[in-house]
């Protein structure tokens, strides 16, 4: 055996296990389930949320609701939720009858009640009506026929008419109406009669001893009537008759003894049903046999109250003590152990050209290969216990790829044994177009002339999960983790997720007759487009992202097998999506209720799906082989009626009275919702949490119903709500809105007319037009005032700019004046001293004195110039800079003295802007104060303090010298120091305070206001 097939046992087992995946079937919402060959049976009892154990009657209104009566309550059911309707506790019970436009009921007192809209009202019976109210049946023309005692009355537009006005029918007869033929049938004195076209005539007069006594009648949809007769020995017989009395069929009913019949009816397929109080129910099948539903067959009880068929064809069986049962016709037929399979772990199915289907399974005792043909399953020995891939070639030979056993062949029913050199595991097989086979396992191989050989050009360690050839002869190879490969004219090409594939793990391939290649992966379905691929996933409508099997039926539907079950999508929907004409597709999913024994499936073996010669689709599952005939499968064509159930505004249920279709039911404690002139509900101002609850009344897989809604004024397109049954709108602006919701059933049929709610959110007074007009006028006035204020501010800014320019001009003048008065005078004096020194060179002593004065004056001039430069420099226009200047100036001034100086300045001074004039005057003032201390105070210590407040700052110069009396007048000739200080400060708008006492030193406090708008915060 070649090396490309040599895989260690452990690795082969691990690879095989990676291909397997079984999944638990999701639990169905509410109700217990049981199986029957043709029916999926679901039960709702007390344990499943049904509010009662016995069901006395069932009817359905045109809005789709089922109405059930229990011991003391009326219950409404939409397929998902039971709602108890019990106004005033009157024990309301719906009347027997197949359809109600409006719900007719009777209460515990025997009164006739009509539920019109959202409430019940009593309807007075005609004066000559005798006996209890028995039934209600509505005609297409709107007439309601009410059975009272042994008579019938027609109720239309609020008026009663007795049946005697329509025909000469004797009183005291049992009666019914045949909706299909518009006939009335009755039993009178053991005679069967019929009223038609205004005339009544006798149809059948049985011989009581031989034919039995007529006991119950029901009209047939195709014409005629079914009549149940009771023989003297209490045996029951069913007879089918025409209007001329001819008996067309007869069948004994398999009940013995005194059976009390409770109901009989004919379903939409014209099948006859009958029930008895202690014997269950029966259906007469087309082949003349009876199908039994009782305690041991399907419904777990013999106590059946009545029978009912809803608008979608579901059969309902109410029982006494076991709740209610729903019978739904299955779409799939599943073959399992009871049908001849020794194992139900099916891995592959392939069509047989002679008819039937080949079945590969994970079996035991050498039994893993079977054939279904004409309804029978037979085991094919010699093909191994683990047939994971199956294929019949063009010559009629059948091939099975076995786990660890290699490739086996069956020719004309005889096993041919193992193919020489075949690989240990074969997961996919297809024809090569030249009389041989392509086989895929761990690597790619080819079978020619009965011998397998590896394809060396293909990577030998690649796990192959699927193979197919297209119409051009190209071989397509799906792999586990290495994408998709194409072999064309001897050359391999690899495609991956970078080429547009949904995933690099390919599970299934389908090359159709239109030369389109469909690729099922673990992350969606891909379609070859040009040199690349386009993909669709669950987000766009696939039932599952894992597509392990794929095939097309004759009706243009794609069937997909996945880890979550079986689904169907129309080819047109897929082509519209890939062609850019649709943004999503609709998938129909199938589960146990459709006849599948499980949704669980394996992945990685092929083929998972096939179509037989008769057009039926076959699927491999972990619980047998499932088959469906697309041409005859039961499609649910009934559009689900959509109903608005409740509206809440800010958590409060609103009174729904109004003319809108689908008005929600009344709830106790509901707030009043007024209507405007156009019939819209008016919600109060501040309605920010509006909840609209809705439902769709369908009973075929109600959990698969999908909704979409839109709110005009908010949504430009439909919003896909999935299965969510409420829409919530927060913070809607005041205005008019129209909410519309529609739904589709399990087969994608959308309701033709959805439910509509028109409403208005009222504004607060400040949201009204009057208020907005007043607000607009106020805004215009405010704008005018603002414009005026802006103009005023602009003028002020211009004035401020002019004042600033004037201030700059004044500052320039001041600087010019200072330079002229101070620096100019000093320079003039320097010039004079220089000339004097030059004239006195002959007298060295005098010249030296002049030079000394000249040097001192030059130093003073330099200091004065430095102060001037510091003053006019913009970077020094802060309080911090002033403090630094005063510190440096004081330190330099006291260097050649014995005075000790202590500075008391804040550590974190603000960058407070200070004008150049203030800084200059304060520097001069402090210098003059310190100069006075040096000359006159005889002090040993000097303290300089800076205090900054909100509106001013102050500098305090204090000493410990001899002091003086600040209250004494200044002596004549005492100098101008103190008056100069006061004048400087007054010029700045500040003040100079001088305090002193003899022997206690002197304090000078210089206070200057801070500039407006630039003051420090507190």
Secondary structure as GFF3:
##gff-version 3
##sequence-region A 1 1018
A	DSSP	three_ten_helix	3	5	.	.	.	ID=ss1
A	DSSP	alpha_helix	9	19	.	.	.	ID=ss2
A	DSSP	beta_strand	32	35	.	.	.	ID=ss3
A	DSSP	beta_strand	39	44	.	.	.	ID=ss4
A	DSSP	three_ten_helix	46	48	.	.	.	ID=ss5
A	DSSP	beta_strand	57	61	.	.	.	ID=ss6
A	DSSP	beta_strand	66	69	.	.	.	ID=ss7
A	DSSP	beta_strand	74	77	.	.	.	ID=ss8
A	DSSP	beta_strand	82	85	.	.	.	ID=ss9
A	DSSP	three_ten_helix	87	89	.	.	.	ID=ss10
A	DSSP	beta_strand	93	94	.	.	.	ID=ss11
A	DSSP	beta_strand	99	100	.	.	.	ID=ss12
A	DSSP	beta_strand	103	106	.	.	.	ID=ss13
A	DSSP	beta_strand	112	116	.	.	.	ID=ss14
A	DSSP	beta_strand	119	122	.	.	.	ID=ss15
A	DSSP	beta_strand	133	138	.	.	.	ID=ss16
A	DSSP	beta_strand	144	148	.	.	.	ID=ss17
A	DSSP	beta_strand	151	156	.	.	.	ID=ss18
A	DSSP	beta_strand	159	162	.	.	.	ID=ss19
A	DSSP	three_ten_helix	163	165	.	.	.	ID=ss20
A	DSSP	beta_strand	174	178	.	.	.	ID=ss21
A	DSSP	beta_strand	183	188	.	.	.	ID=ss22
A	DSSP	beta_strand	191	196	.	.	.	ID=ss23
A	DSSP	beta_strand	199	205	.	.	.	ID=ss24
A	DSSP	alpha_helix	208	211	.	.	.	ID=ss25
A	DSSP	beta_strand	213	219	.	.	.	ID=ss26
A	DSSP	beta_strand	225	230	.	.	.	ID=ss27
A	DSSP	beta_strand	236	241	.	.	.	ID=ss28
A	DSSP	beta_strand	247	253	.	.	.	ID=ss29
A	DSSP	beta_strand	261	266	.	.	.	ID=ss30
A	DSSP	beta_strand	272	276	.	.	.	ID=ss31
A	DSSP	beta_strand	280	284	.	.	.	ID=ss32
A	DSSP	beta_strand	290	293	.	.	.	ID=ss33
A	DSSP	beta_strand	304	309	.	.	.	ID=ss34
A	DSSP	beta_strand	315	319	.	.	.	ID=ss35
A	DSSP	beta_strand	324	329	.	.	.	ID=ss36
A	DSSP	beta_strand	333	335	.	.	.	ID=ss37
A	DSSP	three_ten_helix	337	339	.	.	.	ID=ss38
A	DSSP	beta_strand	346	351	.	.	.	ID=ss39
A	DSSP	beta_strand	357	364	.	.	.	ID=ss40
A	DSSP	beta_strand	367	373	.	.	.	ID=ss41
A	DSSP	beta_strand	376	379	.	.	.	ID=ss42
A	DSSP	beta_strand	387	392	.	.	.	ID=ss43
A	DSSP	beta_strand	398	402	.	.	.	ID=ss44
A	DSSP	beta_strand	406	411	.	.	.	ID=ss45
A	DSSP	beta_strand	414	418	.	.	.	ID=ss46
A	DSSP	beta_strand	428	431	.	.	.	ID=ss47
A	DSSP	beta_strand	437	440	.	.	.	ID=ss48
A	DSSP	beta_strand	444	448	.	.	.	ID=ss49
A	DSSP	beta_strand	451	454	.	.	.	ID=ss50
A	DSSP	beta_strand	464	469	.	.	.	ID=ss51
A	DSSP	beta_strand	475	479	.	.	.	ID=ss52
A	DSSP	beta_strand	484	488	.	.	.	ID=ss53
A	DSSP	beta_strand	491	495	.	.	.	ID=ss54
A	DSSP	three_ten_helix	497	499	.	.	.	ID=ss55
A	DSSP	beta_strand	506	511	.	.	.	ID=ss56
A	DSSP	beta_strand	517	521	.	.	.	ID=ss57
A	DSSP	beta_strand	524	529	.	.	.	ID=ss58
A	DSSP	beta_strand	532	536	.	.	.	ID=ss59
A	DSSP	three_ten_helix	538	540	.	.	.	ID=ss60
A	DSSP	beta_strand	549	552	.	.	.	ID=ss61
A	DSSP	beta_strand	557	562	.	.	.	ID=ss62
A	DSSP	beta_strand	565	570	.	.	.	ID=ss63
A	DSSP	alpha_helix	571	578	.	.	.	ID=ss64
A	DSSP	beta_strand	588	590	.	.	.	ID=ss65
A	DSSP	three_ten_helix	592	594	.	.	.	ID=ss66
A	DSSP	beta_strand	609	611	.	.	.	ID=ss67
A	DSSP	beta_strand	616	621	.	.	.	ID=ss68
A	DSSP	beta_strand	624	629	.	.	.	ID=ss69
A	DSSP	beta_strand	641	649	.	.	.	ID=ss70
A	DSSP	beta_strand	652	653	.	.	.	ID=ss71
A	DSSP	beta_strand	674	675	.	.	.	ID=ss72
A	DSSP	beta_strand	681	683	.	.	.	ID=ss73
A	DSSP	beta_strand	689	697	.	.	.	ID=ss74
A	DSSP	three_ten_helix	702	704	.	.	.	ID=ss75
A	DSSP	beta_strand	706	712	.	.	.	ID=ss76
A	DSSP	beta_strand	719	722	.	.	.	ID=ss77
A	DSSP	beta_strand	726	730	.	.	.	ID=ss78
A	DSSP	beta_strand	735	744	.	.	.	ID=ss79
A	DSSP	beta_strand	755	761	.	.	.	ID=ss80
A	DSSP	three_ten_helix	765	767	.	.	.	ID=ss81
A	DSSP	alpha_helix	769	818	.	.	.	ID=ss82
A	DSSP	pi_helix	819	823	.	.	.	ID=ss83
A	DSSP	alpha_helix	824	839	.	.	.	ID=ss84
A	DSSP	three_ten_helix	840	842	.	.	.	ID=ss85
A	DSSP	alpha_helix	844	872	.	.	.	ID=ss86
A	DSSP	three_ten_helix	874	876	.	.	.	ID=ss87
A	DSSP	alpha_helix	879	893	.	.	.	ID=ss88
A	DSSP	beta_strand	900	904	.	.	.	ID=ss89
A	DSSP	alpha_helix	916	932	.	.	.	ID=ss90
A	DSSP	pi_helix	933	937	.	.	.	ID=ss91
A	DSSP	beta_strand	941	948	.	.	.	ID=ss92
A	DSSP	beta_strand	952	959	.	.	.	ID=ss93
A	DSSP	alpha_helix	977	987	.	.	.	ID=ss94
A	DSSP	beta_strand	991	996	.	.	.	ID=ss95
A	DSSP	beta_strand	1002	1009	.	.	.	ID=ss96
###
